[in-house]
Amino acid sequence: MNRLRTSAVLGVAALTGVATAALTQMASAKSKPKPPPTLQVAHVKVLGKTESIVVDSKGRTLYTLSGNTVQHLSGCTKGNGCFSFWPPATVSSAHVKLTAASGIKGKLSTVHRDGVFQVVLGSSPVYRFSFDHKRGDANGEGITSFGGTWHVIVVKSSSAHGTTSTPMPTTTTPSNPYPTVPYP
């Protein structure tokens, strides 16, 4: 009889422990803060004008390369040295849930290439610029290299239709103070 009672007490104690662990896990899952959106909006000075642009979750300016799409990725690759100057904006896997802050339009996805999962906005892979040393830097705007021109992604507001995200058009081409690697 004592064995039966001891077994019953141990069984109840084990079930209580499992239930407590499950409740604790559920409570901590509810109280965990959500990760910041993959893409966010920041107000940054670009070529002397303050713009609302797309940045990554750490506040770093993001760029697109004109003519570089998911279907045509030859302009900026690891093999031609582009990633040294223009590292791709990446996530850890294709299963990461990509999110964008309000105002950023375009489908978010990833493309797996050169050993990384690169973030894609619309059909354009997005990159950072290695000479942007701190939040708010947008030193890569208008640079021509790797077969195209680099542009920040400007979030423009439209009074009738909300907002859209588009590469920033450039009317003047600034001089390129950085090394240019010839396009293969």
C-alpha positions in Angstrom: 0.0 0.0 0.0 2.9 2.4 0.8 4.4 1.7 -2.6 1.1 2.5 -4.3 0.8 5.7 -2.3 4.4 6.7 -3.1 3.9 6.0 -6.8 0.7 8.1 -6.8 2.4 11.0 -5.1 5.4 10.9 -7.5 3.0 10.7 -10.4 1.0 13.7 -9.3 4.3 15.6 -8.6 5.6 14.8 -12.1 2.3 15.9 -13.7 2.4 19.1 -11.7 5.9 19.8 -12.8 5.1 19.2 -16.5 2.0 21.5 -16.2 3.9 24.2 -14.5 6.7 24.1 -17.1 4.1 24.3 -19.9 2.3 27.2 -18.3 5.6 29.0 -17.7 6.6 28.5 -21.4 3.2 29.8 -22.6 3.5 32.9 -20.4 7.0 33.7 -21.5 6.0 33.2 -25.2 3.2 35.8 -24.8 5.5 38.3 -23.0 8.4 38.0 -25.5 8.7 41.2 -27.4 8.2 40.8 -31.2 11.4 41.2 -33.2 11.6 44.4 -35.1 10.4 44.4 -38.7 13.0 43.1 -41.2 12.7 46.4 -43.1 12.0 49.7 -41.4 11.6 53.4 -42.4 14.0 56.1 -41.3 14.4 59.8 -42.1 17.9 60.2 -43.5 19.7 63.0 -45.3 20.4 61.8 -48.9 22.4 64.1 -51.2 21.5 67.0 -49.0 17.8 66.3 -48.8 16.0 64.5 -45.9 14.2 61.5 -47.3 12.1 58.6 -45.8 14.1 55.6 -46.8 14.1 51.8 -46.2 16.6 50.6 -43.6 17.3 47.2 -42.0 16.3 46.2 -38.5 19.6 47.8 -37.2 18.8 51.1 -38.9 21.4 50.7 -41.8 20.5 52.2 -45.1 19.4 49.7 -47.8 20.1 50.0 -51.5 19.2 48.5 -54.9 21.3 48.2 -58.0 19.6 49.4 -61.2 19.1 46.5 -63.6 19.8 43.9 -60.9 16.7 41.7 -60.3 16.1 38.2 -59.0 16.0 37.1 -62.7 19.3 39.0 -63.5 21.7 38.7 -60.6 25.0 39.0 -62.5 25.8 42.6 -61.5 26.7 42.2 -57.9 28.1 38.8 -56.8 30.6 37.5 -54.3 32.8 36.3 -57.1 33.3 39.7 -58.7 34.1 41.4 -55.4 30.9 43.4 -55.2 29.9 41.9 -51.8 33.1 43.5 -50.3 31.6 47.0 -51.0 27.9 46.1 -51.2 27.1 43.3 -48.7 23.7 41.8 -49.3 21.0 42.3 -46.7 20.5 38.8 -45.4 18.5 36.6 -43.1 19.5 33.3 -41.5 17.3 31.0 -43.6 14.5 31.0 -46.1 12.1 30.2 -43.3 12.5 33.5 -41.5 9.3 35.5 -41.4 10.0 38.7 -43.3 8.1 41.8 -42.2 8.1 45.4 -43.4 7.1 48.6 -41.5 4.0 50.5 -42.5 4.6 52.4 -45.8 7.0 49.9 -47.4 5.3 48.4 -50.4 6.4 45.4 -52.4 6.5 41.7 -51.7 9.3 40.6 -49.4 11.1 37.4 -50.2 14.6 35.9 -50.2 16.9 34.5 -52.9 19.5 31.9 -52.0 22.8 32.7 -53.7 26.5 32.8 -52.9 25.8 30.9 -49.7 23.4 33.5 -48.2 19.7 34.2 -48.1 19.4 37.7 -49.5 16.3 39.8 -48.8 14.4 40.9 -51.9 11.9 43.8 -52.1 9.6 43.5 -55.1 12.0 41.9 -57.6 15.1 43.8 -56.4 17.7 42.2 -54.1 18.7 44.7 -51.4 22.2 45.6 -50.2 24.0 47.7 -47.6 27.0 49.9 -48.4 30.3 49.2 -46.6 31.2 52.9 -46.4 28.0 53.6 -44.4 29.6 53.5 -41.0 26.7 54.5 -38.8 23.0 54.8 -38.7 21.7 57.5 -40.9 24.6 57.3 -43.4 23.6 57.1 -47.1 26.9 57.5 -48.8 26.2 55.0 -51.6 23.4 56.9 -53.3 24.1 57.5 -57.0 27.4 55.5 -57.2 27.8 53.8 -60.5 29.6 50.4 -60.3 29.1 46.7 -60.9 27.0 47.4 -64.1 24.5 49.8 -62.6 23.7 52.7 -60.4 23.1 52.3 -56.6 20.0 53.9 -55.1 18.5 54.1 -51.6 14.9 52.9 -51.5 12.8 55.9 -50.9 9.3 55.6 -49.3 7.2 58.2 -51.0 3.8 59.2 -49.9 1.0 59.7 -52.3 -2.1 61.5 -51.1 -4.5 59.3 -53.0 -3.0 55.9 -52.6 -1.0 55.7 -49.3 2.7 55.2 -49.8 5.0 53.3 -52.1 8.6 52.2 -52.0 10.7 52.9 -55.0 14.4 53.3 -55.8 15.3 57.0 -55.6 15.7 58.6 -59.0 18.9 60.6 -59.4 19.1 63.6 -61.7 22.8 64.2 -61.2 25.6 61.6 -60.9 28.0 62.3 -58.1 31.6 61.5 -58.5 32.6 58.1 -57.2 35.1 58.5 -54.4 35.3 54.7 -53.9 37.2 52.1 -55.8 35.4 51.0 -58.9 35.6 47.3 -59.9 35.0 46.9 -63.6 31.9 45.0 -64.6 32.8 41.6 -66.0 
